[in-house]
Amino acid sequence: MLDATLSGCINHPGIEATGRCKQCGTPFCGACEVRSPNGRFCSTVCKDKYEQFAARARQLDKHPPRGGILMRLRIFVFKIAGLVLAVGAIVFGLAYFDVPVAGRIARALLQLVGVYLPQ
């Protein structure tokens, strides 16, 4: 970012800037500066926007948003589906490629659920 002293004030082009707004980065002179416990700003509009942002950030730090019951249920369903697909792929692969002992077990498991592979 440019140094504040290398540019002129946004409202007074002939006057050298003494700082930049904490909210928008606009250069300002001493006459335009709006001070706050949160920093220095180019206007009360930027000061108010920053204070609203800071208040919301503090609130989120105290009480972070949590996923609702539907979000947690959806994640659970996806995990179960992924597990079922992974186990199914392993069993089918063992049975199809006829791994000696595991292949027979896999074929028996597939036959239990009604899937028959050619011998």
Jmol script that loads the backbone (N, CA, C; Angstrom):
load data "model"
ATOM      1  N   MET A   1       0.858  -1.165   0.000  1.00  0.00           N
ATOM      2  CA  MET A   1       0.000   0.000   0.000  1.00  0.00           C
ATOM      3  C   MET A   1       0.904   1.227   0.000  1.00  0.00           C
ATOM      4  N   LEU A   2       0.434   2.288  -0.634  1.00  0.00           N
ATOM      5  CA  LEU A   2       1.206   3.520  -0.688  1.00  0.00           C
ATOM      6  C   LEU A   2       1.312   4.166   0.676  1.00  0.00           C
ATOM      7  N   ASP A   3       2.408   4.855   0.888  1.00  0.00           N
ATOM      8  CA  ASP A   3       2.590   5.616   2.121  1.00  0.00           C
ATOM      9  C   ASP A   3       1.619   6.795   2.096  1.00  0.00           C
ATOM     10  N   ALA A   4       1.031   7.119   3.232  1.00  0.00           N
ATOM     11  CA  ALA A   4       0.043   8.202   3.301  1.00  0.00           C
ATOM     12  C   ALA A   4       0.637   9.538   2.914  1.00  0.00           C
ATOM     13  N   THR A   5       1.907   9.740   3.130  1.00  0.00           N
ATOM     14  CA  THR A   5       2.520  11.039   2.839  1.00  0.00           C
ATOM     15  C   THR A   5       2.816  11.209   1.353  1.00  0.00           C
ATOM     16  N   LEU A   6       2.669  10.176   0.533  1.00  0.00           N
ATOM     17  CA  LEU A   6       2.955  10.279  -0.883  1.00  0.00           C
ATOM     18  C   LEU A   6       1.744  10.706  -1.701  1.00  0.00           C
ATOM     19  N   SER A   7       0.603  10.943  -1.076  1.00  0.00           N
ATOM     20  CA  SER A   7      -0.593  11.327  -1.818  1.00  0.00           C
ATOM     21  C   SER A   7      -1.295  12.467  -1.110  1.00  0.00           C
ATOM     22  N   GLY A   8      -2.216  13.070  -1.847  1.00  0.00           N
ATOM     23  CA  GLY A   8      -2.967  14.182  -1.290  1.00  0.00           C
ATOM     24  C   GLY A   8      -4.275  13.727  -0.683  1.00  0.00           C
ATOM     25  N   CYS A   9      -4.844  14.594   0.134  1.00  0.00           N
ATOM     26  CA  CYS A   9      -6.122  14.330   0.777  1.00  0.00           C
ATOM     27  C   CYS A   9      -7.210  14.175  -0.286  1.00  0.00           C
ATOM     28  N   ILE A  10      -8.124  13.269  -0.070  1.00  0.00           N
ATOM     29  CA  ILE A  10      -9.207  13.019  -1.020  1.00  0.00           C
ATOM     30  C   ILE A  10     -10.132  14.232  -1.149  1.00  0.00           C
ATOM     31  N   ASN A  11     -10.322  14.966  -0.054  1.00  0.00           N
ATOM     32  CA  ASN A  11     -11.212  16.134  -0.071  1.00  0.00           C
ATOM     33  C   ASN A  11     -10.476  17.435  -0.364  1.00  0.00           C
ATOM     34  N   HIS A  12      -9.177  17.469  -0.095  1.00  0.00           N
ATOM     35  CA  HIS A  12      -8.360  18.673  -0.293  1.00  0.00           C
ATOM     36  C   HIS A  12      -7.125  18.281  -1.106  1.00  0.00           C
ATOM     37  N   PRO A  13      -7.228  18.247  -2.437  1.00  0.00           N
ATOM     38  CA  PRO A  13      -6.144  17.744  -3.282  1.00  0.00           C
ATOM     39  C   PRO A  13      -4.804  18.476  -3.102  1.00  0.00           C
ATOM     40  N   GLY A  14      -4.814  19.721  -2.706  1.00  0.00           N
ATOM     41  CA  GLY A  14      -3.568  20.462  -2.552  1.00  0.00           C
ATOM     42  C   GLY A  14      -2.856  20.201  -1.238  1.00  0.00           C
ATOM     43  N   ILE A  15      -3.507  19.517  -0.310  1.00  0.00           N
ATOM     44  CA  ILE A  15      -2.933  19.273   1.018  1.00  0.00           C
ATOM     45  C   ILE A  15      -2.443  17.831   1.102  1.00  0.00           C
ATOM     46  N   GLU A  16      -1.258  17.670   1.670  1.00  0.00           N
ATOM     47  CA  GLU A  16      -0.669  16.348   1.811  1.00  0.00           C
ATOM     48  C   GLU A  16      -1.460  15.516   2.832  1.00  0.00           C
ATOM     49  N   ALA A  17      -1.664  14.255   2.523  1.00  0.00           N
ATOM     50  CA  ALA A  17      -2.396  13.351   3.417  1.00  0.00           C
ATOM     51  C   ALA A  17      -1.551  13.022   4.639  1.00  0.00           C
ATOM     52  N   THR A  18      -2.229  12.891   5.768  1.00  0.00           N
ATOM     53  CA  THR A  18      -1.542  12.525   7.010  1.00  0.00           C
ATOM     54  C   THR A  18      -1.846  11.084   7.424  1.00  0.00           C
ATOM     55  N   GLY A  19      -2.774  10.456   6.747  1.00  0.00           N
ATOM     56  CA  GLY A  19      -3.122   9.076   7.074  1.00  0.00           C
ATOM     57  C   GLY A  19      -4.067   8.483   6.045  1.00  0.00           C
ATOM     58  N   ARG A  20      -4.386   7.223   6.251  1.00  0.00           N
ATOM     59  CA  ARG A  20      -5.346   6.522   5.378  1.00  0.00           C
ATOM     60  C   ARG A  20      -6.444   5.926   6.246  1.00  0.00           C
ATOM     61  N   CYS A  21      -7.638   5.916   5.688  1.00  0.00           N
ATOM     62  CA  CYS A  21      -8.817   5.414   6.391  1.00  0.00           C
ATOM     63  C   CYS A  21      -8.667   3.921   6.682  1.00  0.00           C
ATOM     64  N   LYS A  22      -8.980   3.528   7.889  1.00  0.00           N
ATOM     65  CA  LYS A  22      -8.894   2.122   8.292  1.00  0.00           C
ATOM     66  C   LYS A  22      -9.939   1.275   7.574  1.00  0.00           C
ATOM     67  N   GLN A  23     -11.052   1.879   7.162  1.00  0.00           N
ATOM     68  CA  GLN A  23     -12.126   1.143   6.501  1.00  0.00           C
ATOM     69  C   GLN A  23     -11.898   1.033   4.991  1.00  0.00           C
ATOM     70  N   CYS A  24     -11.642   2.157   4.327  1.00  0.00           N
ATOM     71  CA  CYS A  24     -11.598   2.145   2.863  1.00  0.00           C
ATOM     72  C   CYS A  24     -10.225   2.440   2.275  1.00  0.00           C
ATOM     73  N   GLY A  25      -9.271   2.883   3.091  1.00  0.00           N
ATOM     74  CA  GLY A  25      -7.929   3.147   2.596  1.00  0.00           C
ATOM     75  C   GLY A  25      -7.746   4.495   1.923  1.00  0.00           C
ATOM     76  N   THR A  26      -8.752   5.352   1.964  1.00  0.00           N
ATOM     77  CA  THR A  26      -8.677   6.665   1.335  1.00  0.00           C
ATOM     78  C   THR A  26      -7.725   7.570   2.116  1.00  0.00           C
ATOM     79  N   PRO A  27      -6.854   8.325   1.404  1.00  0.00           N
ATOM     80  CA  PRO A  27      -5.969   9.260   2.111  1.00  0.00           C
ATOM     81  C   PRO A  27      -6.747  10.475   2.618  1.00  0.00           C
ATOM     82  N   PHE A  28      -6.390  10.954   3.811  1.00  0.00           N
ATOM     83  CA  PHE A  28      -7.063  12.127   4.380  1.00  0.00           C
ATOM     84  C   PHE A  28      -6.040  13.029   5.045  1.00  0.00           C
ATOM     85  N   CYS A  29      -6.437  14.289   5.205  1.00  0.00           N
ATOM     86  CA  CYS A  29      -5.579  15.252   5.902  1.00  0.00           C
ATOM     87  C   CYS A  29      -6.055  15.391   7.348  1.00  0.00           C
ATOM     88  N   GLY A  30      -5.353  16.184   8.129  1.00  0.00           N
ATOM     89  CA  GLY A  30      -5.706  16.367   9.532  1.00  0.00           C
ATOM     90  C   GLY A  30      -7.083  16.972   9.722  1.00  0.00           C
ATOM     91  N   ALA A  31      -7.525  17.827   8.792  1.00  0.00           N
ATOM     92  CA  ALA A  31      -8.835  18.471   8.911  1.00  0.00           C
ATOM     93  C   ALA A  31      -9.975  17.483   8.659  1.00  0.00           C
ATOM     94  N   CYS A  32      -9.742  16.488   7.834  1.00  0.00           N
ATOM     95  CA  CYS A  32     -10.793  15.516   7.485  1.00  0.00           C
ATOM     96  C   CYS A  32     -10.810  14.302   8.419  1.00  0.00           C
ATOM     97  N   GLU A  33      -9.778  14.122   9.183  1.00  0.00           N
ATOM     98  CA  GLU A  33      -9.635  12.923  10.015  1.00  0.00           C
ATOM     99  C   GLU A  33     -10.746  12.800  11.052  1.00  0.00           C
ATOM    100  N   VAL A  34     -11.298  11.609  11.164  1.00  0.00           N
ATOM    101  CA  VAL A  34     -12.294  11.281  12.182  1.00  0.00           C
ATOM    102  C   VAL A  34     -11.670  10.203  13.059  1.00  0.00           C
ATOM    103  N   ARG A  35     -11.448  10.534  14.329  1.00  0.00           N
ATOM    104  CA  ARG A  35     -10.805   9.591  15.251  1.00  0.00           C
ATOM    105  C   ARG A  35     -11.849   8.792  16.021  1.00  0.00           C
ATOM    106  N   SER A  36     -11.451   7.588  16.358  1.00  0.00           N
ATOM    107  CA  SER A  36     -12.311   6.688  17.114  1.00  0.00           C
ATOM    108  C   SER A  36     -11.391   5.792  17.933  1.00  0.00           C
ATOM    109  N   PRO A  37     -11.902   5.154  18.984  1.00  0.00           N
ATOM    110  CA  PRO A  37     -11.070   4.182  19.703  1.00  0.00           C
ATOM    111  C   PRO A  37     -10.616   3.034  18.796  1.00  0.00           C
ATOM    112  N   ASN A  38     -11.337   2.839  17.695  1.00  0.00           N
ATOM    113  CA  ASN A  38     -11.007   1.764  16.757  1.00  0.00           C
ATOM    114  C   ASN A  38      -9.996   2.172  15.698  1.00  0.00           C
ATOM    115  N   GLY A  39      -9.668   3.455  15.574  1.00  0.00           N
ATOM    116  CA  GLY A  39      -8.710   3.883  14.567  1.00  0.00           C
ATOM    117  C   GLY A  39      -9.042   5.249  13.999  1.00  0.00           C
ATOM    118  N   ARG A  40      -8.406   5.541  12.864  1.00  0.00           N
ATOM    119  CA  ARG A  40      -8.613   6.819  12.179  1.00  0.00           C
ATOM    120  C   ARG A  40      -9.333   6.565  10.866  1.00  0.00           C
ATOM    121  N   PHE A  41     -10.305   7.429  10.554  1.00  0.00           N
ATOM    122  CA  PHE A  41     -11.150   7.230   9.385  1.00  0.00           C
ATOM    123  C   PHE A  41     -11.267   8.516   8.583  1.00  0.00           C
ATOM    124  N   CYS A  42     -11.689   8.369   7.305  1.00  0.00           N
ATOM    125  CA  CYS A  42     -11.838   9.534   6.432  1.00  0.00           C
ATOM    126  C   CYS A  42     -13.174  10.229   6.634  1.00  0.00           C
ATOM    127  N   SER A  43     -14.151   9.542   7.203  1.00  0.00           N
ATOM    128  CA  SER A  43     -15.481  10.130   7.398  1.00  0.00           C
ATOM    129  C   SER A  43     -16.224   9.375   8.499  1.00  0.00           C
ATOM    130  N   THR A  44     -17.318   9.967   8.950  1.00  0.00           N
ATOM    131  CA  THR A  44     -18.134   9.279   9.961  1.00  0.00           C
ATOM    132  C   THR A  44     -18.823   8.063   9.361  1.00  0.00           C
ATOM    133  N   VAL A  45     -19.081   8.096   8.044  1.00  0.00           N
ATOM    134  CA  VAL A  45     -19.703   6.941   7.383  1.00  0.00           C
ATOM    135  C   VAL A  45     -18.774   5.724   7.492  1.00  0.00           C
ATOM    136  N   CYS A  46     -17.494   5.925   7.175  1.00  0.00           N
ATOM    137  CA  CYS A  46     -16.535   4.815   7.278  1.00  0.00           C
ATOM    138  C   CYS A  46     -16.356   4.382   8.733  1.00  0.00           C
ATOM    139  N   LYS A  47     -16.340   5.328   9.649  1.00  0.00           N
ATOM    140  CA  LYS A  47     -16.201   4.999  11.070  1.00  0.00           C
ATOM    141  C   LYS A  47     -17.373   4.129  11.518  1.00  0.00           C
ATOM    142  N   ASP A  48     -18.593   4.523  11.132  1.00  0.00           N
ATOM    143  CA  ASP A  48     -19.782   3.754  11.513  1.00  0.00           C
ATOM    144  C   ASP A  48     -19.769   2.358  10.891  1.00  0.00           C
ATOM    145  N   LYS A  49     -19.368   2.256   9.613  1.00  0.00           N
ATOM    146  CA  LYS A  49     -19.297   0.949   8.955  1.00  0.00           C
ATOM    147  C   LYS A  49     -18.311   0.031   9.675  1.00  0.00           C
ATOM    148  N   TYR A  50     -17.154   0.597  10.033  1.00  0.00           N
ATOM    149  CA  TYR A  50     -16.145  -0.211  10.710  1.00  0.00           C
ATOM    150  C   TYR A  50     -16.622  -0.640  12.095  1.00  0.00           C
ATOM    151  N   GLU A  51     -17.280   0.247  12.817  1.00  0.00           N
ATOM    152  CA  GLU A  51     -17.773  -0.101  14.155  1.00  0.00           C
ATOM    153  C   GLU A  51     -18.845  -1.180  14.077  1.00  0.00           C
ATOM    154  N   GLN A  52     -19.705  -1.134  13.043  1.00  0.00           N
ATOM    155  CA  GLN A  52     -20.699  -2.197  12.859  1.00  0.00           C
ATOM    156  C   GLN A  52     -20.006  -3.526  12.559  1.00  0.00           C
ATOM    157  N   PHE A  53     -18.986  -3.460  11.706  1.00  0.00           N
ATOM    158  CA  PHE A  53     -18.227  -4.667  11.379  1.00  0.00           C
ATOM    159  C   PHE A  53     -17.547  -5.239  12.625  1.00  0.00           C
ATOM    160  N   ALA A  54     -16.910  -4.377  13.411  1.00  0.00           N
ATOM    161  CA  ALA A  54     -16.203  -4.828  14.611  1.00  0.00           C
ATOM    162  C   ALA A  54     -17.173  -5.434  15.630  1.00  0.00           C
ATOM    163  N   ALA A  55     -18.361  -4.828  15.770  1.00  0.00           N
ATOM    164  CA  ALA A  55     -19.356  -5.358  16.705  1.00  0.00           C
ATOM    165  C   ALA A  55     -19.826  -6.744  16.257  1.00  0.00           C
ATOM    166  N   ARG A  56     -20.055  -6.901  14.971  1.00  0.00           N
ATOM    167  CA  ARG A  56     -20.494  -8.203  14.442  1.00  0.00           C
ATOM    168  C   ARG A  56     -19.389  -9.254  14.615  1.00  0.00           C
ATOM    169  N   ALA A  57     -18.142  -8.855  14.377  1.00  0.00           N
ATOM    170  CA  ALA A  57     -17.026  -9.790  14.552  1.00  0.00           C
ATOM    171  C   ALA A  57     -16.901 -10.234  16.005  1.00  0.00           C
ATOM    172  N   ARG A  58     -17.079  -9.298  16.938  1.00  0.00           N
ATOM    173  CA  ARG A  58     -17.030  -9.672  18.360  1.00  0.00           C
ATOM    174  C   ARG A  58     -18.163 -10.634  18.698  1.00  0.00           C
ATOM    175  N   GLN A  59     -19.350 -10.384  18.150  1.00  0.00           N
ATOM    176  CA  GLN A  59     -20.498 -11.250  18.408  1.00  0.00           C
ATOM    177  C   GLN A  59     -20.239 -12.659  17.860  1.00  0.00           C
ATOM    178  N   LEU A  60     -19.649 -12.750  16.663  1.00  0.00           N
ATOM    179  CA  LEU A  60     -19.351 -14.058  16.087  1.00  0.00           C
ATOM    180  C   LEU A  60     -18.256 -14.775  16.868  1.00  0.00           C
ATOM    181  N   ASP A  61     -17.318 -14.027  17.437  1.00  0.00           N
ATOM    182  CA  ASP A  61     -16.285 -14.651  18.263  1.00  0.00           C
ATOM    183  C   ASP A  61     -16.888 -15.273  19.512  1.00  0.00           C
ATOM    184  N   LYS A  62     -17.889 -14.606  20.102  1.00  0.00           N
ATOM    185  CA  LYS A  62     -18.534 -15.125  21.306  1.00  0.00           C
ATOM    186  C   LYS A  62     -19.441 -16.310  20.995  1.00  0.00           C
ATOM    187  N   HIS A  63     -20.178 -16.215  19.891  1.00  0.00           N
ATOM    188  CA  HIS A  63     -21.161 -17.239  19.524  1.00  0.00           C
ATOM    189  C   HIS A  63     -20.981 -17.600  18.056  1.00  0.00           C
ATOM    190  N   PRO A  64     -20.019 -18.471  17.734  1.00  0.00           N
ATOM    191  CA  PRO A  64     -19.829 -18.833  16.326  1.00  0.00           C
ATOM    192  C   PRO A  64     -21.058 -19.559  15.783  1.00  0.00           C
ATOM    193  N   PRO A  65     -21.359 -19.343  14.494  1.00  0.00           N
ATOM    194  CA  PRO A  65     -22.533 -20.004  13.913  1.00  0.00           C
ATOM    195  C   PRO A  65     -22.332 -21.517  13.882  1.00  0.00           C
ATOM    196  N   ARG A  66     -23.392 -22.242  14.183  1.00  0.00           N
ATOM    197  CA  ARG A  66     -23.345 -23.694  14.158  1.00  0.00           C
ATOM    198  C   ARG A  66     -24.302 -24.191  13.097  1.00  0.00           C
ATOM    199  N   GLY A  67     -23.952 -25.313  12.523  1.00  0.00           N
ATOM    200  CA  GLY A  67     -24.845 -25.915  11.544  1.00  0.00           C
ATOM    201  C   GLY A  67     -26.095 -26.420  12.233  1.00  0.00           C
ATOM    202  N   GLY A  68     -27.221 -26.272  11.594  1.00  0.00           N
ATOM    203  CA  GLY A  68     -28.475 -26.752  12.154  1.00  0.00           C
ATOM    204  C   GLY A  68     -28.556 -28.263  12.102  1.00  0.00           C
ATOM    205  N   ILE A  69     -29.648 -28.777  12.591  1.00  0.00           N
ATOM    206  CA  ILE A  69     -29.856 -30.223  12.627  1.00  0.00           C
ATOM    207  C   ILE A  69     -29.873 -30.804  11.222  1.00  0.00           C
ATOM    208  N   LEU A  70     -30.421 -30.063  10.260  1.00  0.00           N
ATOM    209  CA  LEU A  70     -30.457 -30.575   8.886  1.00  0.00           C
ATOM    210  C   LEU A  70     -29.054 -30.685   8.302  1.00  0.00           C
ATOM    211  N   MET A  71     -28.204 -29.705   8.605  1.00  0.00           N
ATOM    212  CA  MET A  71     -26.833 -29.753   8.104  1.00  0.00           C
ATOM    213  C   MET A  71     -26.088 -30.938   8.701  1.00  0.00           C
ATOM    214  N   ARG A  72     -26.234 -31.158   9.991  1.00  0.00           N
ATOM    215  CA  ARG A  72     -25.563 -32.291  10.628  1.00  0.00           C
ATOM    216  C   ARG A  72     -26.102 -33.616  10.099  1.00  0.00           C
ATOM    217  N   LEU A  73     -27.411 -33.698   9.870  1.00  0.00           N
ATOM    218  CA  LEU A  73     -28.009 -34.913   9.319  1.00  0.00           C
ATOM    219  C   LEU A  73     -27.495 -35.167   7.905  1.00  0.00           C
ATOM    220  N   ARG A  74     -27.404 -34.127   7.110  1.00  0.00           N
ATOM    221  CA  ARG A  74     -26.916 -34.256   5.738  1.00  0.00           C
ATOM    222  C   ARG A  74     -25.467 -34.769   5.738  1.00  0.00           C
ATOM    223  N   ILE A  75     -24.638 -34.233   6.604  1.00  0.00           N
ATOM    224  CA  ILE A  75     -23.245 -34.678   6.690  1.00  0.00           C
ATOM    225  C   ILE A  75     -23.179 -36.140   7.112  1.00  0.00           C
ATOM    226  N   PHE A  76     -24.013 -36.526   8.085  1.00  0.00           N
ATOM    227  CA  PHE A  76     -24.054 -37.911   8.539  1.00  0.00           C
ATOM    228  C   PHE A  76     -24.454 -38.850   7.403  1.00  0.00           C
ATOM    229  N   VAL A  77     -25.468 -38.477   6.639  1.00  0.00           N
ATOM    230  CA  VAL A  77     -25.937 -39.314   5.527  1.00  0.00           C
ATOM    231  C   VAL A  77     -24.836 -39.466   4.482  1.00  0.00           C
ATOM    232  N   PHE A  78     -24.129 -38.380   4.171  1.00  0.00           N
ATOM    233  CA  PHE A  78     -23.045 -38.469   3.192  1.00  0.00           C
ATOM    234  C   PHE A  78     -21.915 -39.363   3.692  1.00  0.00           C
ATOM    235  N   LYS A  79     -21.610 -39.309   4.967  1.00  0.00           N
ATOM    236  CA  LYS A  79     -20.562 -40.168   5.513  1.00  0.00           C
ATOM    237  C   LYS A  79     -20.963 -41.629   5.423  1.00  0.00           C
ATOM    238  N   ILE A  80     -22.203 -41.939   5.775  1.00  0.00           N
ATOM    239  CA  ILE A  80     -22.685 -43.326   5.704  1.00  0.00           C
ATOM    240  C   ILE A  80     -22.692 -43.811   4.263  1.00  0.00           C
ATOM    241  N   ALA A  81     -23.174 -42.965   3.346  1.00  0.00           N
ATOM    242  CA  ALA A  81     -23.210 -43.349   1.935  1.00  0.00           C
ATOM    243  C   ALA A  81     -21.796 -43.615   1.415  1.00  0.00           C
ATOM    244  N   GLY A  82     -20.856 -42.771   1.803  1.00  0.00           N
ATOM    245  CA  GLY A  82     -19.474 -42.975   1.382  1.00  0.00           C
ATOM    246  C   GLY A  82     -18.899 -44.273   1.928  1.00  0.00           C
ATOM    247  N   LEU A  83     -19.205 -44.559   3.171  1.00  0.00           N
ATOM    248  CA  LEU A  83     -18.734 -45.800   3.778  1.00  0.00           C
ATOM    249  C   LEU A  83     -19.332 -47.014   3.071  1.00  0.00           C
ATOM    250  N   VAL A  84     -20.623 -46.972   2.792  1.00  0.00           N
ATOM    251  CA  VAL A  84     -21.288 -48.087   2.101  1.00  0.00           C
ATOM    252  C   VAL A  84     -20.691 -48.280   0.709  1.00  0.00           C
ATOM    253  N   LEU A  85     -20.472 -47.193  -0.015  1.00  0.00           N
ATOM    254  CA  LEU A  85     -19.885 -47.305  -1.352  1.00  0.00           C
ATOM    255  C   LEU A  85     -18.464 -47.865  -1.298  1.00  0.00           C
ATOM    256  N   ALA A  86     -17.681 -47.423  -0.314  1.00  0.00           N
ATOM    257  CA  ALA A  86     -16.313 -47.916  -0.197  1.00  0.00           C
ATOM    258  C   ALA A  86     -16.289 -49.404   0.119  1.00  0.00           C
ATOM    259  N   VAL A  87     -17.096 -49.813   1.085  1.00  0.00           N
ATOM    260  CA  VAL A  87     -17.152 -51.240   1.438  1.00  0.00           C
ATOM    261  C   VAL A  87     -17.679 -52.052   0.256  1.00  0.00           C
ATOM    262  N   GLY A  88     -18.694 -51.554  -0.415  1.00  0.00           N
ATOM    263  CA  GLY A  88     -19.235 -52.249  -1.585  1.00  0.00           C
ATOM    264  C   GLY A  88     -18.197 -52.407  -2.682  1.00  0.00           C
ATOM    265  N   ALA A  89     -17.430 -51.371  -2.927  1.00  0.00           N
ATOM    266  CA  ALA A  89     -16.386 -51.440  -3.957  1.00  0.00           C
ATOM    267  C   ALA A  89     -15.320 -52.462  -3.586  1.00  0.00           C
ATOM    268  N   ILE A  90     -14.952 -52.492  -2.328  1.00  0.00           N
ATOM    269  CA  ILE A  90     -13.939 -53.461  -1.877  1.00  0.00           C
ATOM    270  C   ILE A  90     -14.464 -54.885  -2.029  1.00  0.00           C
ATOM    271  N   VAL A  91     -15.674 -55.136  -1.568  1.00  0.00           N
ATOM    272  CA  VAL A  91     -16.253 -56.483  -1.643  1.00  0.00           C
ATOM    273  C   VAL A  91     -16.416 -56.905  -3.101  1.00  0.00           C
ATOM    274  N   PHE A  92     -16.935 -56.009  -3.938  1.00  0.00           N
ATOM    275  CA  PHE A  92     -17.129 -56.336  -5.353  1.00  0.00           C
ATOM    276  C   PHE A  92     -15.784 -56.595  -6.023  1.00  0.00           C
ATOM    277  N   GLY A  93     -14.790 -55.772  -5.688  1.00  0.00           N
ATOM    278  CA  GLY A  93     -13.465 -55.964  -6.271  1.00  0.00           C
ATOM    279  C   GLY A  93     -12.851 -57.291  -5.866  1.00  0.00           C
ATOM    280  N   LEU A  94     -12.995 -57.657  -4.604  1.00  0.00           N
ATOM    281  CA  LEU A  94     -12.462 -58.939  -4.142  1.00  0.00           C
ATOM    282  C   LEU A  94     -13.154 -60.102  -4.834  1.00  0.00           C
ATOM    283  N   ALA A  95     -14.462 -60.002  -4.992  1.00  0.00           N
ATOM    284  CA  ALA A  95     -15.220 -61.088  -5.605  1.00  0.00           C
ATOM    285  C   ALA A  95     -14.966 -61.167  -7.112  1.00  0.00           C
ATOM    286  N   TYR A  96     -14.900 -60.042  -7.765  1.00  0.00           N
ATOM    287  CA  TYR A  96     -14.761 -60.015  -9.224  1.00  0.00           C
ATOM    288  C   TYR A  96     -13.373 -60.469  -9.650  1.00  0.00           C
ATOM    289  N   PHE A  97     -12.346 -60.049  -8.925  1.00  0.00           N
ATOM    290  CA  PHE A  97     -10.982 -60.409  -9.306  1.00  0.00           C
ATOM    291  C   PHE A  97     -10.546 -61.730  -8.680  1.00  0.00           C
ATOM    292  N   ASP A  98     -11.459 -62.374  -7.970  1.00  0.00           N
ATOM    293  CA  ASP A  98     -11.253 -63.710  -7.416  1.00  0.00           C
ATOM    294  C   ASP A  98      -9.958 -63.828  -6.619  1.00  0.00           C
ATOM    295  N   VAL A  99      -9.860 -63.017  -5.583  1.00  0.00           N
ATOM    296  CA  VAL A  99      -8.774 -63.130  -4.618  1.00  0.00           C
ATOM    297  C   VAL A  99      -9.050 -64.412  -3.837  1.00  0.00           C
ATOM    298  N   PRO A 100      -8.062 -65.307  -3.676  1.00  0.00           N
ATOM    299  CA  PRO A 100      -8.324 -66.663  -3.183  1.00  0.00           C
ATOM    300  C   PRO A 100      -9.307 -66.787  -2.022  1.00  0.00           C
ATOM    301  N   VAL A 101      -8.970 -66.408  -0.826  1.00  0.00           N
ATOM    302  CA  VAL A 101      -9.860 -66.618   0.313  1.00  0.00           C
ATOM    303  C   VAL A 101     -10.871 -65.484   0.408  1.00  0.00           C
ATOM    304  N   ALA A 102     -10.389 -64.265   0.300  1.00  0.00           N
ATOM    305  CA  ALA A 102     -11.267 -63.109   0.431  1.00  0.00           C
ATOM    306  C   ALA A 102     -12.304 -63.072  -0.686  1.00  0.00           C
ATOM    307  N   GLY A 103     -11.936 -63.574  -1.853  1.00  0.00           N
ATOM    308  CA  GLY A 103     -12.874 -63.595  -2.978  1.00  0.00           C
ATOM    309  C   GLY A 103     -14.079 -64.473  -2.692  1.00  0.00           C
ATOM    310  N   ARG A 104     -13.842 -65.639  -2.087  1.00  0.00           N
ATOM    311  CA  ARG A 104     -14.968 -66.532  -1.750  1.00  0.00           C
ATOM    312  C   ARG A 104     -15.878 -65.881  -0.715  1.00  0.00           C
ATOM    313  N   ILE A 105     -15.268 -65.223   0.271  1.00  0.00           N
ATOM    314  CA  ILE A 105     -16.068 -64.538   1.301  1.00  0.00           C
ATOM    315  C   ILE A 105     -16.865 -63.403   0.667  1.00  0.00           C
ATOM    316  N   ALA A 106     -16.218 -62.669  -0.213  1.00  0.00           N
ATOM    317  CA  ALA A 106     -16.893 -61.541  -0.863  1.00  0.00           C
ATOM    318  C   ALA A 106     -18.048 -62.029  -1.732  1.00  0.00           C
ATOM    319  N   ARG A 107     -17.825 -63.136  -2.466  1.00  0.00           N
ATOM    320  CA  ARG A 107     -18.914 -63.685  -3.288  1.00  0.00           C
ATOM    321  C   ARG A 107     -20.089 -64.130  -2.415  1.00  0.00           C
ATOM    322  N   ALA A 108     -19.780 -64.735  -1.272  1.00  0.00           N
ATOM    323  CA  ALA A 108     -20.850 -65.173  -0.366  1.00  0.00           C
ATOM    324  C   ALA A 108     -21.627 -63.959   0.159  1.00  0.00           C
ATOM    325  N   LEU A 109     -20.917 -62.898   0.514  1.00  0.00           N
ATOM    326  CA  LEU A 109     -21.599 -61.684   0.988  1.00  0.00           C
ATOM    327  C   LEU A 109     -22.473 -61.066  -0.102  1.00  0.00           C
ATOM    328  N   LEU A 110     -21.950 -61.042  -1.329  1.00  0.00           N
ATOM    329  CA  LEU A 110     -22.738 -60.483  -2.433  1.00  0.00           C
ATOM    330  C   LEU A 110     -23.970 -61.340  -2.715  1.00  0.00           C
ATOM    331  N   GLN A 111     -23.838 -62.658  -2.603  1.00  0.00           N
ATOM    332  CA  GLN A 111     -24.978 -63.535  -2.819  1.00  0.00           C
ATOM    333  C   GLN A 111     -26.040 -63.333  -1.734  1.00  0.00           C
ATOM    334  N   LEU A 112     -25.590 -63.005  -0.515  1.00  0.00           N
ATOM    335  CA  LEU A 112     -26.553 -62.740   0.568  1.00  0.00           C
ATOM    336  C   LEU A 112     -27.437 -61.538   0.260  1.00  0.00           C
ATOM    337  N   VAL A 113     -26.865 -60.551  -0.408  1.00  0.00           N
ATOM    338  CA  VAL A 113     -27.666 -59.354  -0.725  1.00  0.00           C
ATOM    339  C   VAL A 113     -28.291 -59.440  -2.110  1.00  0.00           C
ATOM    340  N   GLY A 114     -28.105 -60.580  -2.792  1.00  0.00           N
ATOM    341  CA  GLY A 114     -28.794 -60.789  -4.061  1.00  0.00           C
ATOM    342  C   GLY A 114     -27.996 -60.420  -5.299  1.00  0.00           C
ATOM    343  N   VAL A 115     -26.684 -60.263  -5.181  1.00  0.00           N
ATOM    344  CA  VAL A 115     -25.852 -59.963  -6.349  1.00  0.00           C
ATOM    345  C   VAL A 115     -25.065 -61.226  -6.693  1.00  0.00           C
ATOM    346  N   TYR A 116     -25.264 -61.709  -7.908  1.00  0.00           N
ATOM    347  CA  TYR A 116     -24.579 -62.908  -8.338  1.00  0.00           C
ATOM    348  C   TYR A 116     -23.609 -62.569  -9.444  1.00  0.00           C
ATOM    349  N   LEU A 117     -22.358 -62.944  -9.259  1.00  0.00           N
ATOM    350  CA  LEU A 117     -21.333 -62.708 -10.254  1.00  0.00           C
ATOM    351  C   LEU A 117     -21.089 -63.990 -11.029  1.00  0.00           C
ATOM    352  N   PRO A 118     -20.735 -63.878 -12.323  1.00  0.00           N
ATOM    353  CA  PRO A 118     -20.436 -65.089 -13.084  1.00  0.00           C
ATOM    354  C   PRO A 118     -19.181 -65.767 -12.527  1.00  0.00           C
ATOM    355  N   GLN A 119     -19.170 -67.075 -12.560  1.00  0.00           N
ATOM    356  CA  GLN A 119     -18.032 -67.841 -12.016  1.00  0.00           C
ATOM    357  C   GLN A 119     -16.849 -67.764 -12.934  1.00  0.00           C
TER     358      GLN A 119
END
end "model"
wireframe off; spacefill off
backbone 0.3
color backbone group
